[in-house]
Amino acid sequence: CLVKIAGEMVLSFPAGITRHFSSHPSPPVLTFTISQYSRLEQVLPNPQLL
């Protein structure tokens, strides 16, 4: 059985994080992880968003 799911992943952050990034001239890089990534066969990032 092959299942194809196409869509978007949206990340939410607390409202206070925008104040933190706007108050620092060199904001830190945001990183995140995907749990159970090995179960995914293909992940294609949207280059317009990166």
Biopython code that builds the backbone (N, CA, C, O; Angstrom):
import numpy as np
from Bio.PDB.StructureBuilder import StructureBuilder

atoms = [
    (1, "CYS", "N", (0.846, -1.176, 0.000)),
    (1, "CYS", "CA", (0.000, 0.000, 0.000)),
    (1, "CYS", "C", (0.892, 1.240, 0.000)),
    (1, "CYS", "O", (1.801, 1.350, 0.822)),
    (2, "LEU", "N", (0.640, 2.158, -0.902)),
    (2, "LEU", "CA", (1.407, 3.391, -0.999)),
    (2, "LEU", "C", (0.489, 4.558, -0.691)),
    (2, "LEU", "O", (-0.581, 4.695, -1.284)),
    (3, "VAL", "N", (0.908, 5.385, 0.226)),
    (3, "VAL", "CA", (0.132, 6.569, 0.599)),
    (3, "VAL", "C", (0.991, 7.791, 0.336)),
    (3, "VAL", "O", (2.141, 7.858, 0.772)),
    (4, "LYS", "N", (0.433, 8.753, -0.376)),
    (4, "LYS", "CA", (1.154, 9.993, -0.651)),
    (4, "LYS", "C", (0.405, 11.137, 0.019)),
    (4, "LYS", "O", (-0.780, 11.359, -0.228)),
    (5, "ILE", "N", (1.112, 11.841, 0.853)),
    (5, "ILE", "CA", (0.519, 12.997, 1.525)),
    (5, "ILE", "C", (1.296, 14.224, 1.075)),
    (5, "ILE", "O", (2.510, 14.300, 1.265)),
    (6, "ALA", "N", (0.611, 15.166, 0.491)),
    (6, "ALA", "CA", (1.239, 16.417, 0.071)),
    (6, "ALA", "C", (0.578, 17.543, 0.839)),
    (6, "ALA", "O", (-0.643, 17.575, 0.993)),
    (7, "GLY", "N", (1.377, 18.446, 1.308)),
    (7, "GLY", "CA", (0.793, 19.552, 2.062)),
    (7, "GLY", "C", (1.869, 20.448, 2.629)),
    (7, "GLY", "O", (3.008, 20.457, 2.161)),
    (8, "GLU", "N", (1.497, 21.189, 3.626)),
    (8, "GLU", "CA", (2.391, 22.147, 4.250)),
    (8, "GLU", "C", (2.550, 21.825, 5.725)),
    (8, "GLU", "O", (1.670, 21.237, 6.354)),
    (9, "MET", "N", (3.678, 22.221, 6.251)),
    (9, "MET", "CA", (3.897, 22.108, 7.677)),
    (9, "MET", "C", (4.025, 23.530, 8.214)),
    (9, "MET", "O", (4.841, 24.312, 7.727)),
    (10, "VAL", "N", (3.237, 23.852, 9.195)),
    (10, "VAL", "CA", (3.248, 25.183, 9.780)),
    (10, "VAL", "C", (3.834, 25.088, 11.177)),
    (10, "VAL", "O", (3.448, 24.228, 11.968)),
    (11, "LEU", "N", (4.774, 25.984, 11.474)),
    (11, "LEU", "CA", (5.371, 26.041, 12.799)),
    (11, "LEU", "C", (4.826, 27.257, 13.524)),
    (11, "LEU", "O", (4.744, 28.343, 12.950)),
    (12, "SER", "N", (4.459, 27.083, 14.766)),
    (12, "SER", "CA", (3.943, 28.188, 15.571)),
    (12, "SER", "C", (4.936, 28.511, 16.679)),
    (12, "SER", "O", (5.556, 27.618, 17.256)),
    (13, "PHE", "N", (5.073, 29.788, 16.964)),
    (13, "PHE", "CA", (5.959, 30.253, 18.017)),
    (13, "PHE", "C", (5.185, 31.194, 18.930)),
    (13, "PHE", "O", (4.219, 31.818, 18.490)),
    (14, "PRO", "N", (5.592, 31.310, 20.197)),
    (14, "PRO", "CA", (4.947, 32.270, 21.091)),
    (14, "PRO", "C", (5.134, 33.695, 20.565)),
    (14, "PRO", "O", (6.127, 33.990, 19.899)),
    (15, "ALA", "N", (4.195, 34.559, 20.860)),
    (15, "ALA", "CA", (4.246, 35.938, 20.364)),
    (15, "ALA", "C", (5.497, 36.667, 20.843)),
    (15, "ALA", "O", (6.006, 37.537, 20.137)),
    (16, "GLY", "N", (5.994, 36.333, 22.012)),
    (16, "GLY", "CA", (7.173, 37.007, 22.553)),
    (16, "GLY", "C", (8.429, 36.790, 21.732)),
    (16, "GLY", "O", (9.373, 37.573, 21.838)),
    (17, "ILE", "N", (8.464, 35.760, 20.926)),
    (17, "ILE", "CA", (9.669, 35.490, 20.135)),
    (17, "ILE", "C", (9.885, 36.567, 19.079)),
    (17, "ILE", "O", (11.027, 36.848, 18.715)),
    (18, "THR", "N", (8.822, 37.169, 18.584)),
    (18, "THR", "CA", (8.997, 38.231, 17.581)),
    (18, "THR", "C", (9.673, 39.444, 18.204)),
    (18, "THR", "O", (10.490, 40.097, 17.556)),
    (19, "ARG", "N", (9.341, 39.751, 19.455)),
    (19, "ARG", "CA", (10.023, 40.856, 20.146)),
    (19, "ARG", "C", (11.502, 40.532, 20.330)),
    (19, "ARG", "O", (12.358, 41.404, 20.181)),
    (20, "HIS", "N", (11.795, 39.286, 20.653)),
    (20, "HIS", "CA", (13.187, 38.874, 20.850)),
    (20, "HIS", "C", (13.984, 39.041, 19.559)),
    (20, "HIS", "O", (15.091, 39.578, 19.586)),
    (21, "PHE", "N", (13.445, 38.596, 18.442)),
    (21, "PHE", "CA", (14.171, 38.697, 17.179)),
    (21, "PHE", "C", (14.273, 40.137, 16.693)),
    (21, "PHE", "O", (15.283, 40.517, 16.100)),
    (22, "SER", "N", (13.255, 40.935, 16.931)),
    (22, "SER", "CA", (13.315, 42.318, 16.458)),
    (22, "SER", "C", (14.230, 43.177, 17.320)),
    (22, "SER", "O", (14.690, 44.223, 16.863)),
    (23, "SER", "N", (14.505, 42.765, 18.554)),
    (23, "SER", "CA", (15.360, 43.563, 19.433)),
    (23, "SER", "C", (16.837, 43.189, 19.327)),
    (23, "SER", "O", (17.676, 43.858, 19.931)),
    (24, "HIS", "N", (17.175, 42.155, 18.586)),
    (24, "HIS", "CA", (18.566, 41.734, 18.421)),
    (24, "HIS", "C", (19.008, 41.970, 16.978)),
    (24, "HIS", "O", (18.351, 41.514, 16.043)),
    (25, "PRO", "N", (20.126, 42.685, 16.796)),
    (25, "PRO", "CA", (20.586, 42.937, 15.423)),
    (25, "PRO", "C", (21.023, 41.662, 14.695)),
    (25, "PRO", "O", (20.904, 41.577, 13.473)),
    (26, "SER", "N", (21.525, 40.675, 15.435)),
    (26, "SER", "CA", (21.925, 39.392, 14.849)),
    (26, "SER", "C", (21.147, 38.286, 15.535)),
    (26, "SER", "O", (21.659, 37.649, 16.456)),
    (27, "PRO", "N", (19.917, 38.047, 15.101)),
    (27, "PRO", "CA", (19.112, 37.020, 15.777)),
    (27, "PRO", "C", (19.711, 35.631, 15.585)),
    (27, "PRO", "O", (20.326, 35.356, 14.555)),
    (28, "PRO", "N", (19.536, 34.759, 16.569)),
    (28, "PRO", "CA", (20.044, 33.395, 16.427)),
    (28, "PRO", "C", (19.268, 32.623, 15.357)),
    (28, "PRO", "O", (18.141, 32.976, 15.009)),
    (29, "VAL", "N", (19.886, 31.580, 14.855)),
    (29, "VAL", "CA", (19.259, 30.735, 13.835)),
    (29, "VAL", "C", (18.254, 29.809, 14.509)),
    (29, "VAL", "O", (18.560, 29.186, 15.526)),
    (30, "LEU", "N", (17.067, 29.724, 13.946)),
    (30, "LEU", "CA", (16.061, 28.795, 14.461)),
    (30, "LEU", "C", (16.328, 27.405, 13.903)),
    (30, "LEU", "O", (16.633, 27.250, 12.721)),
    (31, "THR", "N", (16.215, 26.411, 14.747)),
    (31, "THR", "CA", (16.345, 25.028, 14.306)),
    (31, "THR", "C", (15.186, 24.219, 14.870)),
    (31, "THR", "O", (14.624, 24.569, 15.908)),
    (32, "PHE", "N", (14.836, 23.154, 14.196)),
    (32, "PHE", "CA", (13.804, 22.259, 14.696)),
    (32, "PHE", "C", (14.108, 20.860, 14.195)),
    (32, "PHE", "O", (14.898, 20.677, 13.269)),
    (33, "THR", "N", (13.478, 19.883, 14.810)),
    (33, "THR", "CA", (13.671, 18.496, 14.403)),
    (33, "THR", "C", (12.317, 17.857, 14.120)),
    (33, "THR", "O", (11.286, 18.290, 14.635)),
    (34, "ILE", "N", (12.343, 16.837, 13.308)),
    (34, "ILE", "CA", (11.146, 16.050, 13.010)),
    (34, "ILE", "C", (11.351, 14.681, 13.630)),
    (34, "ILE", "O", (12.296, 13.975, 13.279)),
    (35, "SER", "N", (10.476, 14.300, 14.544)),
    (35, "SER", "CA", (10.605, 12.981, 15.162)),
    (35, "SER", "C", (10.116, 11.909, 14.194)),
    (35, "SER", "O", (9.218, 12.153, 13.388)),
    (36, "GLN", "N", (10.694, 10.754, 14.275)),
    (36, "GLN", "CA", (10.385, 9.608, 13.415)),
    (36, "GLN", "C", (10.571, 9.949, 11.933)),
    (36, "GLN", "O", (9.801, 9.520, 11.073)),
    (37, "TYR", "N", (11.615, 10.730, 11.666)),
    (37, "TYR", "CA", (11.919, 11.141, 10.294)),
    (37, "TYR", "C", (12.188, 9.937, 9.392)),
    (37, "TYR", "O", (11.928, 9.998, 8.190)),
    (38, "SER", "N", (12.701, 8.855, 9.952)),
    (38, "SER", "CA", (13.027, 7.676, 9.142)),
    (38, "SER", "C", (11.792, 7.070, 8.483)),
    (38, "SER", "O", (11.918, 6.326, 7.510)),
    (39, "ARG", "N", (10.613, 7.372, 8.992)),
    (39, "ARG", "CA", (9.384, 6.842, 8.400)),
    (39, "ARG", "C", (8.964, 7.621, 7.155)),
    (39, "ARG", "O", (8.093, 7.173, 6.409)),
    (40, "LEU", "N", (9.574, 8.780, 6.929)),
    (40, "LEU", "CA", (9.265, 9.583, 5.744)),
    (40, "LEU", "C", (10.171, 9.153, 4.599)),
    (40, "LEU", "O", (11.367, 8.944, 4.801)),
    (41, "GLU", "N", (9.623, 9.021, 3.419)),
    (41, "GLU", "CA", (10.416, 8.620, 2.263)),
    (41, "GLU", "C", (10.978, 9.818, 1.516)),
    (41, "GLU", "O", (12.070, 9.737, 0.955)),
    (42, "GLN", "N", (10.258, 10.917, 1.500)),
    (42, "GLN", "CA", (10.705, 12.063, 0.721)),
    (42, "GLN", "C", (10.193, 13.340, 1.368)),
    (42, "GLN", "O", (9.010, 13.460, 1.689)),
    (43, "VAL", "N", (11.100, 14.292, 1.554)),
    (43, "VAL", "CA", (10.735, 15.602, 2.091)),
    (43, "VAL", "C", (11.287, 16.639, 1.125)),
    (43, "VAL", "O", (12.488, 16.672, 0.859)),
    (44, "LEU", "N", (10.411, 17.483, 0.605)),
    (44, "LEU", "CA", (10.821, 18.511, -0.345)),
    (44, "LEU", "C", (10.518, 19.887, 0.239)),
    (44, "LEU", "O", (9.351, 20.266, 0.332)),
    (45, "PRO", "N", (11.545, 20.646, 0.636)),
    (45, "PRO", "CA", (11.292, 21.986, 1.163)),
    (45, "PRO", "C", (10.870, 22.941, 0.047)),
    (45, "PRO", "O", (11.258, 22.776, -1.109)),
    (46, "ASN", "N", (10.087, 23.922, 0.408)),
    (46, "ASN", "CA", (9.658, 24.945, -0.538)),
    (46, "ASN", "C", (10.763, 25.998, -0.617)),
    (46, "ASN", "O", (10.970, 26.723, 0.357)),
    (47, "PRO", "N", (11.479, 26.110, -1.735)),
    (47, "PRO", "CA", (12.601, 27.052, -1.825)),
    (47, "PRO", "C", (12.176, 28.511, -1.678)),
    (47, "PRO", "O", (13.003, 29.350, -1.319)),
    (48, "GLN", "N", (10.923, 28.832, -1.941)),
    (48, "GLN", "CA", (10.452, 30.203, -1.786)),
    (48, "GLN", "C", (10.369, 30.598, -0.319)),
    (48, "GLN", "O", (10.406, 31.784, 0.006)),
    (49, "LEU", "N", (10.257, 29.615, 0.567)),
    (49, "LEU", "CA", (10.142, 29.908, 1.991)),
    (49, "LEU", "C", (11.476, 29.840, 2.718)),
    (49, "LEU", "O", (11.593, 30.324, 3.843)),
    (50, "LEU", "N", (12.473, 29.251, 2.093)),
    (50, "LEU", "CA", (13.772, 29.101, 2.766)),
    (50, "LEU", "C", (14.656, 30.292, 2.544)),
    (50, "LEU", "O", (15.782, 30.327, 3.041)),
]
sb = StructureBuilder()
sb.init_structure("model")
sb.init_model(0)
sb.init_chain("A")
sb.init_seg("    ")
for serial, (resi, resn, name, xyz) in enumerate(atoms, 1):
    if name == "N":
        sb.init_residue(resn, " ", resi, " ")
    sb.init_atom(name, np.array(xyz, "f"), 0.0, 1.0, " ", f" {name:<3s}", serial, name[0])
structure = sb.get_structure()
